[in-house]
């Protein structure tokens, strides 16, 4: 393996997706398999993530040069993850949250109550679980020592609607500001990761400094950009969206009929829009930019205000629909939560997209781990080429 000649080397970009993040962990384990002994020589010097991808990226970053070892730990994290380690599903907690929503909606502002409902689920177990798993001090050490050039997670500011990328990086990396997104240097802590993974409406907002934040996938329209700002010379991105063949897309839309639509259908579609589309669009945009730059000669590139160079991007996507794989998972949800999901239209054969984000159970996550690892092995030649160019 040869690191790129650019200062940032190879970059890793991980998108969001709730329980679908298990797929990314499987792909990373597969990449370590492909690299063999080279996996423990810091193959990625820039790691960035959003939502579940922020969890995976920071866990891998804490491993530093021992990437192969870190992927083994990440695999085990997802393999052992249970619903109760992510959210509280007991009757008392769920009913209390539901009653609070009913009170706020029914009474409105007439009661003078300023404690408004902001979430449907109590994610306090996730905070405790990740505190055991993510070593923030190790991330800082790996950046300071130069093992890593930069690590970043992105969250959405509820104060401004801006996608804020919290990053720790080499001294020459400068903060940035673009339309609706900016980079802010900081020592990464657990609350930054929790903020990035706080799915709106479902999970509670997370306070960072003086502001409240939610999931980074909501406003980040250019998920490749943090890795570029941190100096990555090439990017490997792992998405969680199955890319249907064009003919299959036409068949689905021409022959599909619905008797009615449920909240489960709407919720699944909205989460797909937040977590799946941005990375795909950004990768397509980067491909077009690379093609355009490839048409310029060296003199034309030097005449630009900023130096131009092609940024190689390797996308690894699921070979199967991760939403469809969640069909039948309703039976694995705790009883009262299963009751609530049925109330918004989920069933054993409906609402699978929504359930795919919340199915924190080995019955779903283990097949995703195995699929990710198999998909990485299937792209062995592309992965080897990525790390040798």
C-alpha positions as CSV (number, residue, x, y, z in Angstrom):
1,X,0.0,0.0,0.0
2,X,1.2,3.5,-0.8
3,X,-0.1,6.6,0.8
4,X,-1.1,9.4,-1.5
5,X,1.4,12.2,-2.1
6,X,-1.1,14.7,-0.8
7,X,-0.7,15.6,2.9
8,X,-4.0,14.1,3.9
9,X,-3.5,10.7,2.3
10,X,-6.6,8.5,2.0
11,X,-9.9,9.7,3.5
12,X,-12.9,7.7,4.8
13,X,-16.4,9.1,4.6
14,X,-19.3,7.3,6.4
15,X,-22.9,8.4,6.0
16,X,-25.8,8.0,8.5
17,X,-28.5,5.5,8.7
18,X,-29.3,4.3,12.3
19,X,-29.1,0.5,12.6
20,X,-28.0,0.4,9.0
21,X,-24.6,1.6,10.3
22,X,-23.9,-2.1,10.9
23,X,-23.3,-2.4,7.2
24,X,-20.5,0.1,7.3
25,X,-18.8,-1.9,10.1
26,X,-19.0,-5.0,7.9
27,X,-17.4,-3.1,4.9
28,X,-14.6,-1.8,7.1
29,X,-13.9,-5.3,8.4
30,X,-13.8,-6.5,4.8
31,X,-11.4,-3.7,3.8
32,X,-9.1,-4.8,6.6
33,X,-9.3,-8.4,5.2
34,X,-8.3,-7.1,1.8
35,X,-5.4,-5.1,3.1
36,X,-4.1,-7.9,5.3
37,X,-1.0,-6.8,7.3
38,X,-1.2,-3.3,5.8
39,X,-4.5,-2.7,7.6
40,X,-2.6,-1.9,10.8
41,X,-0.6,0.9,9.1
42,X,-3.2,3.6,9.2
43,X,-4.7,3.1,5.7
44,X,-7.0,6.2,6.4
45,X,-5.5,9.4,7.7
46,X,-8.7,11.3,7.5
47,X,-11.9,9.9,8.9
48,X,-15.3,11.7,8.8
49,X,-18.8,10.6,9.7
50,X,-22.4,11.6,10.1
51,X,-25.0,10.1,12.4
52,X,-24.3,6.3,12.7
53,X,-21.3,7.0,10.5
54,X,-19.9,9.4,13.2
55,X,-20.0,6.5,15.7
56,X,-18.1,4.2,13.3
57,X,-15.6,6.9,12.3
58,X,-14.7,7.9,15.8
59,X,-14.4,4.4,17.0
60,X,-12.0,3.6,14.1
61,X,-10.1,6.9,14.7
62,X,-9.5,5.9,18.3
63,X,-7.8,2.8,17.0
64,X,-5.2,4.9,15.2
65,X,-2.8,2.9,13.1
66,X,-4.3,-0.3,14.4
67,X,-7.2,-0.1,11.8
68,X,-7.5,-3.9,11.5
69,X,-7.9,-4.3,15.2
70,X,-10.3,-1.5,15.4
71,X,-12.6,-3.0,12.7
72,X,-12.7,-6.2,14.7
73,X,-13.9,-4.3,17.8
74,X,-16.4,-2.3,15.7
75,X,-17.8,-5.6,14.3
76,X,-18.3,-6.9,17.9
77,X,-19.9,-3.6,18.9
78,X,-22.6,-4.0,16.3
79,X,-22.9,-7.7,16.7
80,X,-23.6,-7.3,20.4
81,X,-25.8,-4.2,20.2
82,X,-29.3,-4.6,21.5
83,X,-32.3,-2.3,21.5
84,X,-32.0,-1.7,25.3
85,X,-28.5,-0.4,24.8
86,X,-29.8,2.4,22.5
87,X,-33.2,3.5,23.8
88,X,-35.4,2.9,26.8
89,X,-38.4,0.8,25.7
90,X,-40.2,0.1,28.9
91,X,-43.9,1.0,29.2
92,X,-43.4,3.7,31.7
93,X,-40.8,5.7,29.7
94,X,-42.6,5.4,26.3
95,X,-46.1,6.2,27.8
96,X,-44.7,9.2,29.7
97,X,-43.1,10.6,26.5
98,X,-46.4,10.0,24.6
99,X,-48.5,11.6,27.3
100,X,-46.2,14.7,27.3
101,X,-46.7,15.1,23.6
102,X,-50.5,14.8,24.0
103,X,-50.4,17.4,26.7
104,X,-48.3,19.8,24.7
105,X,-50.4,19.4,21.6
106,X,-53.7,19.5,23.4
107,X,-53.0,22.4,25.8
108,X,-50.7,24.3,23.5
109,X,-49.2,27.5,25.0
110,X,-52.1,28.2,27.3
111,X,-50.7,26.5,30.3
112,X,-47.5,28.6,30.4
113,X,-45.5,25.3,30.3
114,X,-42.1,26.0,28.7
115,X,-40.9,22.3,28.8
116,X,-42.0,21.4,25.3
117,X,-41.7,17.9,23.9
118,X,-38.8,17.4,21.4
119,X,-38.5,13.7,21.0
120,X,-40.4,10.4,21.0
121,X,-37.7,8.1,22.4
122,X,-35.3,8.2,25.4
123,X,-31.8,7.6,24.0
124,X,-30.0,7.9,27.3
125,X,-28.8,4.2,27.1
126,X,-26.9,5.1,23.9
127,X,-24.9,7.7,25.8
128,X,-23.9,5.3,28.4
129,X,-23.0,2.6,25.8
130,X,-20.9,4.9,23.7
131,X,-19.1,6.3,26.7
132,X,-17.8,2.7,27.2
133,X,-16.9,2.3,23.5
134,X,-15.4,5.6,22.2
135,X,-12.1,6.8,23.5
136,X,-12.0,10.5,22.9
137,X,-8.5,10.9,24.5
138,X,-7.1,8.3,22.0
139,X,-8.5,10.3,19.1
140,X,-6.8,13.4,20.3
141,X,-3.5,11.5,20.8
142,X,-3.7,10.0,17.3
143,X,-4.2,13.5,15.7
144,X,-1.5,15.2,17.8
145,X,1.0,12.5,17.1
146,X,0.4,12.7,13.3
147,X,-0.9,9.1,13.0
148,X,-4.1,10.8,11.7
149,X,-4.4,14.1,9.9
150,X,-8.0,14.8,10.9
151,X,-11.2,13.4,12.3
152,X,-14.6,15.0,11.9
153,X,-18.3,14.5,12.8
154,X,-21.2,16.6,11.5
155,X,-24.3,17.8,13.4
156,X,-27.2,20.1,12.5
157,X,-27.6,23.3,14.6
158,X,-31.2,23.9,15.6
159,X,-30.3,27.6,16.2
160,X,-29.2,28.3,12.6
161,X,-30.1,25.3,10.5
162,X,-26.4,25.0,9.6
163,X,-24.5,21.7,9.2
164,X,-21.6,22.1,11.7
165,X,-18.6,19.9,11.2
166,X,-16.7,19.5,14.5
167,X,-13.2,18.5,13.6
168,X,-9.8,17.9,15.2
169,X,-6.9,18.0,12.8
170,X,-3.4,19.0,12.0
171,X,-2.5,22.6,12.8
172,X,-2.5,23.7,9.1
173,X,-6.2,22.8,8.6
174,X,-8.3,25.9,8.7
175,X,-12.0,26.3,9.7
176,X,-14.3,26.9,6.8
177,X,-17.7,28.4,6.1
178,X,-19.9,27.7,3.1
179,X,-23.6,28.2,2.4
180,X,-25.5,26.2,5.2
181,X,-22.3,24.4,6.4
182,X,-19.2,25.2,8.3
183,X,-16.2,23.6,10.0
184,X,-15.4,24.3,13.6
185,X,-12.1,23.1,15.2
186,X,-12.6,21.5,18.6
187,X,-11.4,18.6,20.8
188,X,-13.9,15.9,19.9
189,X,-15.9,14.6,22.8
190,X,-18.8,12.1,23.2
191,X,-21.4,14.8,23.0
192,X,-20.3,15.7,19.5
193,X,-20.9,12.1,18.4
194,X,-24.3,12.0,20.2
195,X,-25.3,15.2,18.5
196,X,-24.4,13.9,15.1
197,X,-26.5,10.8,15.7
198,X,-29.6,12.5,17.3
199,X,-32.3,11.6,14.7
200,X,-34.8,14.5,14.8
201,X,-38.2,13.9,16.5
202,X,-37.1,10.3,17.4
203,X,-34.0,11.2,19.6
204,X,-33.6,14.2,21.9
205,X,-31.5,17.1,20.8
206,X,-28.0,17.3,22.3
207,X,-26.5,20.4,23.8
208,X,-23.0,21.4,22.6
209,X,-21.8,24.7,24.1
210,X,-24.7,27.2,24.0
211,X,-26.7,25.5,21.2
212,X,-28.8,22.4,20.6
213,X,-28.0,20.0,17.8
214,X,-29.5,17.1,15.9
215,X,-28.5,14.6,13.3
216,X,-26.0,15.9,10.8
217,X,-27.7,14.2,7.9
218,X,-30.6,16.6,8.0
219,X,-28.6,19.6,6.5
220,X,-25.3,18.2,5.2
221,X,-25.8,18.3,1.4
222,X,-22.0,17.7,0.7
223,X,-20.9,14.9,2.9
224,X,-17.6,14.5,1.0
225,X,-16.6,18.1,1.8
226,X,-15.3,17.6,5.4
227,X,-12.7,15.0,4.2
228,X,-11.6,17.4,1.4
229,X,-11.3,20.3,3.9
230,X,-9.2,18.1,6.1
231,X,-6.8,17.5,3.2
232,X,-7.7,14.0,1.9
233,X,-6.3,13.4,-1.5
234,X,-8.6,10.5,-2.3
235,X,-11.9,9.3,-0.6
236,X,-13.5,6.0,0.1
237,X,-17.1,6.5,0.9
238,X,-19.5,3.9,2.3
239,X,-23.1,4.5,1.7
240,X,-26.1,2.5,3.0
241,X,-28.4,2.9,-0.1
242,X,-28.9,0.1,-2.5
243,X,-28.6,1.4,-6.1
244,X,-31.4,-0.1,-8.1
245,X,-30.9,-0.7,-11.8
246,X,-32.8,1.9,-13.9
247,X,-35.2,-0.7,-15.2
248,X,-36.1,-1.9,-11.7
249,X,-36.8,1.7,-10.7
250,X,-39.1,2.1,-13.7
251,X,-40.9,-1.1,-12.9
252,X,-41.5,-0.1,-9.3
253,X,-43.0,3.2,-10.2
254,X,-45.1,2.1,-13.1
255,X,-46.6,-0.9,-11.5
256,X,-46.8,0.2,-7.8
257,X,-50.1,1.0,-6.3
258,X,-51.0,1.9,-2.7
259,X,-54.4,1.6,-1.0
260,X,-53.4,4.1,1.6
261,X,-50.3,5.7,3.1
262,X,-49.3,5.5,6.8
263,X,-47.0,7.4,9.1
264,X,-44.6,4.5,8.9
265,X,-44.4,4.9,5.1
266,X,-43.9,8.7,5.4
267,X,-41.3,8.3,8.2
268,X,-39.3,5.8,6.2
269,X,-39.3,8.0,3.2
270,X,-38.2,11.1,5.1
271,X,-35.4,9.2,6.8
272,X,-34.2,7.9,3.5
273,X,-34.2,11.4,2.1
274,X,-32.1,12.6,5.1
275,X,-29.6,9.8,5.2
276,X,-29.3,8.2,1.7
277,X,-29.6,10.8,-1.0
278,X,-26.9,13.4,-0.1
279,X,-23.9,11.1,-0.3
280,X,-25.1,9.7,-3.7
281,X,-25.6,13.2,-5.1
282,X,-22.3,14.4,-3.8
283,X,-20.4,11.4,-5.3
284,X,-22.1,12.1,-8.7
285,X,-21.1,15.7,-8.4
286,X,-17.5,14.8,-7.7
287,X,-17.4,12.5,-10.6
288,X,-18.5,15.3,-12.9
289,X,-16.0,17.7,-11.4
290,X,-13.2,15.2,-11.9
291,X,-14.2,14.7,-15.5
292,X,-14.1,18.5,-16.1
293,X,-10.7,18.9,-14.4
294,X,-9.4,16.0,-16.5
295,X,-10.1,18.1,-19.6
296,X,-7.8,20.9,-18.4
297,X,-4.1,21.0,-19.1
298,X,-1.6,21.9,-16.4
299,X,-1.4,25.6,-17.4
300,X,-5.2,25.9,-17.2
301,X,-5.2,24.3,-13.8
302,X,-2.6,26.7,-12.5
303,X,-4.5,29.7,-13.7
304,X,-7.4,29.0,-11.4
305,X,-7.8,30.9,-8.1
306,X,-7.4,27.6,-6.1
307,X,-5.2,24.7,-7.2
308,X,-7.2,22.1,-9.0
309,X,-6.6,18.3,-8.9
310,X,-8.6,15.2,-9.5
311,X,-10.0,13.7,-6.3
312,X,-10.4,9.9,-6.7
313,X,-13.6,8.6,-5.1
314,X,-14.4,5.0,-4.5
315,X,-18.1,4.4,-3.4
316,X,-19.0,1.1,-1.8
317,X,-22.8,0.5,-1.6
318,X,-25.0,-2.4,-0.4
319,X,-25.6,-5.1,-3.0
320,X,-29.0,-5.6,-1.4
321,X,-31.8,-3.2,-0.3
322,X,-31.1,-2.7,3.5
323,X,-34.7,-1.5,3.9
324,X,-36.1,-4.7,2.4
325,X,-33.9,-6.8,4.7
326,X,-35.7,-5.2,7.7
327,X,-39.0,-6.8,6.6
328,X,-40.2,-9.2,9.3
329,X,-38.1,-7.4,12.0
330,X,-41.2,-6.0,13.8
331,X,-41.4,-9.2,15.9
332,X,-38.0,-8.4,17.4
333,X,-39.0,-5.1,18.8
334,X,-39.9,-4.9,22.5
335,X,-43.7,-5.5,23.0
336,X,-44.9,-1.9,23.8
337,X,-42.7,-0.4,21.1
338,X,-44.1,-3.0,18.7
339,X,-47.6,-1.9,19.7
340,X,-46.7,1.7,19.0
341,X,-45.2,0.9,15.6
342,X,-48.3,-1.0,14.6
343,X,-50.3,2.1,15.5
344,X,-48.5,4.1,12.8
345,X,-48.9,1.4,10.2
346,X,-45.9,-0.8,10.5
347,X,-46.4,-4.5,10.1
348,X,-44.4,-7.6,9.2
349,X,-44.6,-6.7,5.6
350,X,-44.9,-2.9,5.7
351,X,-42.9,0.0,7.1
352,X,-39.6,-1.8,6.6
353,X,-37.7,1.3,5.7
354,X,-38.6,3.0,9.0
355,X,-37.8,-0.2,11.0
356,X,-34.4,-0.5,9.3
357,X,-33.2,2.6,11.2
358,X,-34.4,1.3,14.5
359,X,-33.8,-2.4,14.3
360,X,-30.9,-2.6,16.8
361,X,-31.1,-6.3,17.1
362,X,-28.6,-9.1,15.9
363,X,-31.4,-10.6,13.8
364,X,-30.9,-7.5,11.6
365,X,-27.5,-6.1,12.3
366,X,-25.5,-9.4,11.9
367,X,-26.8,-10.0,8.4
368,X,-25.8,-6.4,7.6
369,X,-22.3,-7.0,9.0
370,X,-21.9,-10.1,6.8
371,X,-23.3,-8.4,3.7
372,X,-20.9,-5.4,4.2
373,X,-17.9,-7.7,4.5
374,X,-19.0,-9.7,1.5
375,X,-19.5,-6.5,-0.6
376,X,-16.0,-5.4,0.3
377,X,-14.5,-8.7,-0.7
378,X,-16.4,-8.4,-4.0
379,X,-14.7,-5.1,-4.6
380,X,-11.2,-6.4,-3.7
381,X,-9.7,-5.2,-7.0
382,X,-11.1,-1.7,-6.7
383,X,-10.0,-1.5,-3.0
384,X,-6.5,-2.6,-3.8
385,X,-6.3,-0.1,-6.7
386,X,-7.6,2.7,-4.4
387,X,-4.8,2.1,-1.9
388,X,-2.0,1.7,-4.4
389,X,-2.7,4.8,-6.5
